[in-house]
Amino acid sequence: MNLPIAKYGDPVLRLKGRRVEKMDDRIRELAADMLETMHAANGVGLAAQQVGEALLLTVLDVLQTEDRPSTLRLNGREIELLAAMPLILLNPTIALDRETDIGTEGCLSFPEITAEIERSVAVNVQAETLEGNPIEIEATGLLARALQHEVDHLNGILFIDRMSSVAKASLQSRLKRLRKETLRGEKQNPARASQINL
């Protein structure tokens, strides 16, 4: 099922996710719906907060973005991206490489807004699969950037928080307009608040 994506101004985006303790049918269905939603929106990642769930759950798929290559090691073995995508990660923790670079990022919760964001070049992520198995991911390139972006979401951190003050100032009027539209939409649809499962 294609889910509505929370936009900037929705308070759920600022919530820190709860650990997923039990991999049940509800979590599996949510993960499947998140993948469908992400693909339909042409995204490379989606966090549970973006669909109204404050959980430590994210999905990623960087296969459609060939102009920004990635490398992936899964549990210590180099893996072709095609064999590993999409990724569904529960309860991820991330360790960042010291080397950084600046790259363009967007976010499904911020339609048509992009910015240059400094991120680590490589990351190491420890997480769990839907089957409850531990998984270790070492990534570079777009996948490393997407993992950092999504783990930030799981902790209530948005990509605008990583922007330079100059970039954020230049986007201020667009951000205010988006926030106002989101709040107006919530007033017109008060049932939306009750649909958020915290």
Secondary structure, 3 states (H helix, E strand, C coil): CCCCCCCCCCHHHHCCCECCCCCCHHHHHHHHHHHHHHHHCCCCEEEHHHHCECECEEEECCCCCCCCCEEEEECCEECCHHHHCCEEEEEEEEEECCCEEEEEEEECCEEEEEEEEEEECEEEEEEECCCCCEEEEEEEHHHHHHHHHHHHHHCCCCHHHHCCHHHHHHCHHHHHHHHHHHHHHHHHCCHHHHHCEC
